[in-house]
Amino acid sequence: MKKIEAIIKPFKLDEVKDALQEAGVQGITVVEAKGFGRQKGHTELYRGAEYVVDFLPKVKLEVVVADDQLEGAIGAIKAAAETGRIGDGKIFVSEISQAIRIRTGEIGDEAL
């Protein structure tokens, strides 16, 4: 099993969610986040004064998938989240050693 963590722009959330559902992903966790990458935020003008917006609004998605669903899920996220502009986000993949469904006690892929 693999855990996919994706940091995306908030307005892309619905498109990514729909793409993951089409790819057969069963569950998703969404957390509102703030952060910055290489662009280190940006400056804005408000009432004639410039100020720096250090942390930009983002959404963090967490999905755990079976190994055979990994490439499809990554492709779905990448295609749906991409705008071609700076700040589209990142995708991280890590190994999950165990998953347990609390209600039924199912273990492993069956718990997903």
PEWOPE-V439392 format. One line per field, one symbol per residue. psi: psi as a letter, one per 20 degrees, with the letter a starting at -180 (. if undefined). Layout:
psi: ???
This chain:
psi: qqpppporphiigggggghhghijpgqqpppprqaqchilarqqpolipqqpngpqprppppppqqhiighggghgggghipijrqjhaqpqprpphqppoggijqqbhhi.
